[in-house]
Each structure stands twice: as structure tokens, then as C-alpha cells.
Amino acid sequence: MDDKKIIDLFFERSELAIAELSAKYGAVLNTIAGNILNNSRDAEECVNDAYLGVWNTIPPKRPDPLLTYVCRIVRNLSITKYHANTAIKRNSFYDVALDELEDCLASASTVESELTAKELTSALDRFLDTLDQENRVMFVRRYWYSDSIAEIAERFHISSNHVSVRLSRTRKRLKVYLEKEGYYL
């Protein structure tokens, strides 16, 4: 079923909307949550909470594209759950990905306003536009979808070391780019 029809089902308040959304995107959503949380039970809970979130926001919203909208909800819920789960201990799987970006991006606590965050998001989008498709996909898979280095290497049929080197070079380029845009750590 296409996204427009799924959204129409939400507007009709049909419970079939969630079933169709789950059938179409459930695997992707579970992968995102699982990559962040590294716990299948917590991941399933976040995905189910995301379905409720979508139910509560459609209508009035009519997101386009639907997948990006739902992925963002799952990602945000998963990160919130991750922080709750790791208030005292650190989960090395997700922390490694965040630590890799630490030298490029200021932490959320130093972002003083939503406007600044939106400006930084725009700068990141512009930076991603400067990358070739393969490097852009690697970057997004690692830092948005939280894929492991091994998963990315398998996807591109290259070694994990090659992926690590490319991501490292991309992070260095990102840091230089953001400094030129006026963002300093």
C-alpha cells in the first residue's frame, strides 16, 4: 500500500492504518530502534510508542515522506529510552557512534535555542549535499540509523577498516565545513 493510502487510513481513524504502516515499515523501524538500544524488547516498545505517536499526530499532520516522519519519531523515542537506560552506565554500541561525532558537533546541552538547532540542521544538510552518494549514505547509515561499521561494510562490500577510514575523513571534512559556517566547539 502506498504512503498516501496509509495516511488516508489514519485520517479515517481506521486501525488498519497502523497494521499497514507496520507491514510496510516495521522492519526498518525495528532496525533503527534496535541499533540505538541494542535491546529487542526496548526497541519493540519504542516502535509501538511511535505507532501511537503517529496515530495521535495524523490527523492533522499529513507527513511527506511518511517513512522519514515515522523514523524520526522512532529515533527520538529510542534515544530518550537509551538515555533513561544508561543514566549511570554507558552502552558502548551507540556511544561509540556519538563519540565519533563529538569533535564535529556541539552537544545538545550547548545548543542555546531551537533556531540554532535548525540552522545547524540546515548546515548539516548542505554538507551532506557536498558528499558523493556513497559517502553520504555511509554517513547517514552510521549517524542517523546507527548502523555498525560491520553492517555498513557488508552493505558496500568493503572492509570495516575502509568504512572507518572513510567515516573519519568525512567527519574531518564536516568539522572544517562547520567551522567555515561559523560553528565552533
URMO-V22101 format. One record per residue. N is the residue number from 1. RES is the residue in three letters. PHI is phi as a letter, one per 30 degrees, with the letter a starting at -180 (NA if undefined). OMEGA is omega in degrees with one decimal (NA if undefined). Layout:
# URMO-V22101
n = {N | N}
res = {RES | RES}
phi = {PHI | PHI}
omega = {OMEGA | OMEGA}
This chain:
# URMO-V22101
n = {1 | 2 | 3 | 4 | 5 | 6 | 7 | 8 | 9 | 10 | 11 | 12 | 13 | 14 | 15 | 16 | 17 | 18 | 19 | 20 | 21 | 22 | 23 | 24 | 25 | 26 | 27 | 28 | 29 | 30 | 31 | 32 | 33 | 34 | 35 | 36 | 37 | 38 | 39 | 40 | 41 | 42 | 43 | 44 | 45 | 46 | 47 | 48 | 49 | 50 | 51 | 52 | 53 | 54 | 55 | 56 | 57 | 58 | 59 | 60 | 61 | 62 | 63 | 64 | 65 | 66 | 67 | 68 | 69 | 70 | 71 | 72 | 73 | 74 | 75 | 76 | 77 | 78 | 79 | 80 | 81 | 82 | 83 | 84 | 85 | 86 | 87 | 88 | 89 | 90 | 91 | 92 | 93 | 94 | 95 | 96 | 97 | 98 | 99 | 100 | 101 | 102 | 103 | 104 | 105 | 106 | 107 | 108 | 109 | 110 | 111 | 112 | 113 | 114 | 115 | 116 | 117 | 118 | 119 | 120 | 121 | 122 | 123 | 124 | 125 | 126 | 127 | 128 | 129 | 130 | 131 | 132 | 133 | 134 | 135 | 136 | 137 | 138 | 139 | 140 | 141 | 142 | 143 | 144 | 145 | 146 | 147 | 148 | 149 | 150 | 151 | 152 | 153 | 154 | 155 | 156 | 157 | 158 | 159 | 160 | 161 | 162 | 163 | 164 | 165 | 166 | 167 | 168 | 169 | 170 | 171 | 172 | 173 | 174 | 175 | 176 | 177 | 178 | 179 | 180 | 181 | 182 | 183 | 184 | 185}
res = {MET | ASP | ASP | LYS | LYS | ILE | ILE | ASP | LEU | PHE | PHE | GLU | ARG | SER | GLU | LEU | ALA | ILE | ALA | GLU | LEU | SER | ALA | LYS | TYR | GLY | ALA | VAL | LEU | ASN | THR | ILE | ALA | GLY | ASN | ILE | LEU | ASN | ASN | SER | ARG | ASP | ALA | GLU | GLU | CYS | VAL | ASN | ASP | ALA | TYR | LEU | GLY | VAL | TRP | ASN | THR | ILE | PRO | PRO | LYS | ARG | PRO | ASP | PRO | LEU | LEU | THR | TYR | VAL | CYS | ARG | ILE | VAL | ARG | ASN | LEU | SER | ILE | THR | LYS | TYR | HIS | ALA | ASN | THR | ALA | ILE | LYS | ARG | ASN | SER | PHE | TYR | ASP | VAL | ALA | LEU | ASP | GLU | LEU | GLU | ASP | CYS | LEU | ALA | SER | ALA | SER | THR | VAL | GLU | SER | GLU | LEU | THR | ALA | LYS | GLU | LEU | THR | SER | ALA | LEU | ASP | ARG | PHE | LEU | ASP | THR | LEU | ASP | GLN | GLU | ASN | ARG | VAL | MET | PHE | VAL | ARG | ARG | TYR | TRP | TYR | SER | ASP | SER | ILE | ALA | GLU | ILE | ALA | GLU | ARG | PHE | HIS | ILE | SER | SER | ASN | HIS | VAL | SER | VAL | ARG | LEU | SER | ARG | THR | ARG | LYS | ARG | LEU | LYS | VAL | TYR | LEU | GLU | LYS | GLU | GLY | TYR | TYR | LEU}
phi = {NA | d | e | e | d | d | d | e | d | d | d | d | i | d | d | d | e | d | d | d | d | d | d | d | b | e | d | d | d | d | d | d | d | d | d | d | c | h | a | d | d | d | d | d | d | d | d | d | d | d | e | d | d | d | e | d | c | c | d | c | d | b | d | b | d | d | e | d | d | d | d | d | d | d | d | d | d | d | d | d | d | e | d | d | d | c | e | c | c | c | c | e | e | d | d | d | d | d | d | d | d | e | d | c | b | d | d | e | d | c | d | d | a | d | d | d | d | d | d | d | e | d | d | d | d | d | d | e | d | d | d | d | e | d | d | d | d | e | d | d | d | d | c | c | d | i | d | d | e | d | d | d | e | d | e | c | h | b | d | d | d | d | d | e | d | d | d | d | d | d | d | d | d | d | d | d | e | d | d | d | d | j | c | b | d}
omega = {-178.7 | -174.5 | -178.5 | 179.6 | 177.0 | 178.6 | 176.7 | 177.1 | 176.2 | 179.0 | 176.9 | -176.7 | 178.1 | 177.8 | 175.9 | -179.9 | -179.2 | 178.6 | 179.2 | 177.5 | 179.5 | 180.0 | -175.7 | -171.6 | -176.5 | -178.6 | 179.0 | -177.8 | 177.5 | 177.7 | 179.5 | -178.9 | 179.9 | 178.6 | -179.3 | -171.9 | -177.8 | -179.8 | -173.0 | -179.7 | 177.7 | 179.1 | 178.8 | 178.3 | 179.7 | 178.6 | 178.0 | 175.9 | 178.1 | 176.6 | 176.7 | 178.2 | 177.8 | 178.4 | -177.3 | -177.2 | 175.2 | -10.0 | 13.0 | -178.0 | 174.4 | -172.1 | 177.1 | 9.0 | -177.8 | -177.8 | -179.6 | 179.7 | -177.9 | 177.4 | -179.9 | 177.8 | -179.7 | -178.8 | -179.5 | 177.9 | -179.5 | 178.3 | 177.3 | 178.8 | 178.5 | -179.9 | 177.3 | -179.0 | -172.3 | -180.0 | -179.0 | -178.5 | -179.7 | 177.2 | -171.3 | -176.8 | -177.6 | 179.7 | 178.9 | 179.5 | 178.9 | 179.6 | 179.2 | -178.2 | -173.8 | -178.7 | -177.1 | -171.9 | 173.1 | 178.5 | -178.5 | -178.1 | 179.0 | 177.4 | -169.0 | -178.9 | 178.0 | 178.2 | 178.0 | 178.5 | 178.8 | 177.9 | 178.3 | 177.0 | 178.0 | 178.4 | 177.1 | 177.2 | 179.1 | 177.7 | -179.9 | 177.4 | 179.8 | -177.4 | 171.9 | -173.1 | -176.4 | 178.9 | 177.9 | 179.9 | 177.8 | -178.7 | -178.7 | 178.8 | -178.0 | -168.4 | 173.5 | -178.8 | 178.1 | 175.0 | 176.2 | 176.4 | -179.1 | 179.1 | 178.9 | 178.9 | 179.2 | -179.8 | -175.6 | 178.6 | 176.6 | -178.0 | 176.3 | 179.0 | 179.2 | 178.2 | -179.3 | 179.9 | -178.9 | 178.0 | 177.7 | 178.6 | 178.8 | 177.6 | 178.0 | 177.3 | 178.9 | -179.8 | 178.5 | -179.5 | -178.3 | 176.7 | 176.1 | 179.2 | 178.3 | 177.5 | 179.7 | 178.2 | NA}
